[in-house]
């Protein structure tokens, strides 16, 4: 009788271990499937995020290009306008210098004449 009870005990223990291992293996298989699904979902999310970043980068690049082109045009126009103004100012300044030179030359001539008259003891006509 002891042998039968011992055999029952071994049979029960074997069944428990067998079923327990089967459940554990079944759970491991499900975990692997879940991990695969999670990985697939993460890959899809990454693809969507990459597309969004691409679109935003492309839009930002276009905006930067347009603003740079506009700024370059404005700068060229202002530089050209400034060069024209500088040219007019330089011409006006040159005319002023020419006028100043004439006045200085006349004053020098007049001063030289006065000095000559003083040296010759002539009276001042003014």
C-alpha positions as CSV (number, residue, x, y, z in Angstrom):
1,X,0.0,0.0,0.0
2,X,2.8,2.3,0.6
3,X,3.9,1.8,-2.9
4,X,0.6,2.8,-4.3
5,X,0.4,5.9,-2.1
6,X,4.0,6.7,-3.1
7,X,3.1,6.2,-6.8
8,X,0.1,8.5,-6.4
9,X,2.3,11.1,-4.8
10,X,4.8,10.9,-7.6
11,X,2.1,11.0,-10.2
12,X,0.5,14.1,-8.6
13,X,3.8,15.8,-8.3
14,X,4.7,15.0,-11.9
15,X,1.3,16.4,-13.1
16,X,1.7,19.5,-11.0
17,X,5.2,20.1,-12.4
18,X,4.1,19.3,-15.9
19,X,1.1,21.6,-15.9
20,X,3.0,24.3,-14.1
21,X,5.8,24.2,-16.7
22,X,3.1,24.2,-19.5
23,X,1.5,27.3,-18.0
24,X,4.9,28.9,-17.6
25,X,5.8,28.1,-21.2
26,X,2.4,29.4,-22.4
27,X,2.9,32.6,-20.5
28,X,6.4,33.0,-22.0
29,X,5.0,32.6,-25.5
30,X,2.4,35.2,-24.8
31,X,5.0,37.6,-23.4
32,X,7.1,37.1,-26.6
33,X,4.0,37.9,-28.7
34,X,3.3,41.0,-26.6
35,X,6.9,42.2,-26.9
36,X,6.7,41.8,-30.7
37,X,3.5,43.8,-30.8
38,X,5.0,46.5,-28.6
39,X,8.1,46.7,-30.8
40,X,5.9,47.0,-33.9
41,X,3.9,49.8,-32.3
42,X,7.0,51.6,-31.3
43,X,8.4,51.4,-34.9
44,X,5.2,52.8,-36.3
45,X,5.2,55.7,-33.8
46,X,8.9,56.4,-34.7
47,X,8.0,56.5,-38.4
48,X,5.2,59.0,-37.7
49,X,7.5,61.1,-35.6
50,X,10.2,61.0,-38.3
51,X,7.7,62.2,-40.9
52,X,6.5,65.1,-38.7
53,X,10.1,66.2,-38.0
54,X,10.8,66.0,-41.8
55,X,7.8,68.2,-42.6
56,X,8.6,70.8,-40.0
57,X,12.2,70.9,-41.0
58,X,11.3,71.3,-44.7
59,X,8.8,74.1,-43.8
60,X,11.4,75.8,-41.6
61,X,14.0,75.6,-44.3
62,X,11.7,77.2,-46.9
63,X,10.8,80.0,-44.5
64,X,14.5,80.6,-43.8
65,X,15.3,80.7,-47.5
66,X,12.5,83.2,-48.2
67,X,13.5,85.5,-45.4
68,X,17.1,85.3,-46.4
69,X,16.3,86.1,-50.0
70,X,14.1,89.0,-48.9
71,X,16.7,90.4,-46.5
72,X,19.4,90.2,-49.2
73,X,17.2,92.1,-51.7
74,X,16.5,94.8,-49.1
75,X,20.1,95.1,-48.1
76,X,21.2,95.4,-51.8
77,X,18.5,98.1,-52.4
78,X,19.6,100.0,-49.3
79,X,23.2,99.7,-50.2
80,X,22.6,101.1,-53.7
81,X,20.5,103.9,-52.3
82,X,23.2,104.7,-49.7
83,X,25.9,104.7,-52.5
84,X,23.8,107.2,-54.5
85,X,23.4,109.5,-51.5
86,X,27.1,109.2,-50.6
87,X,28.0,110.1,-54.2
88,X,25.7,113.2,-54.1
89,X,27.2,114.2,-50.8
90,X,30.7,113.7,-52.1
91,X,30.0,115.8,-55.1
92,X,28.4,118.5,-52.9
93,X,31.4,118.3,-50.6
94,X,33.8,118.6,-53.5
95,X,31.9,121.7,-54.7
96,X,32.1,123.2,-51.2
97,X,35.8,122.5,-51.1
98,X,36.3,124.1,-54.5
99,X,34.3,127.2,-53.3
100,X,36.3,127.3,-50.1
101,X,39.6,127.1,-52.1
102,X,38.5,130.0,-54.2
103,X,37.6,132.1,-51.2
104,X,40.9,131.2,-49.5
105,X,42.9,132.1,-52.6
106,X,41.1,135.5,-52.9
107,X,41.7,136.1,-49.2
108,X,45.4,135.2,-49.6
109,X,45.8,137.5,-52.6
110,X,44.0,140.4,-50.7
111,X,46.2,139.7,-47.6
112,X,49.3,139.7,-49.6
113,X,48.4,143.0,-51.3
114,X,47.7,144.5,-47.8
115,X,51.0,143.3,-46.5
116,X,52.8,144.6,-49.6
117,X,51.0,148.0,-49.1
118,X,52.1,148.1,-45.4
119,X,55.6,147.3,-46.4
120,X,55.5,150.1,-48.9
121,X,53.8,152.5,-46.4
122,X,50.7,152.9,-48.5
123,X,47.4,153.8,-46.8
124,X,44.7,151.2,-46.4
125,X,41.9,151.8,-49.0
126,X,39.2,150.5,-46.7
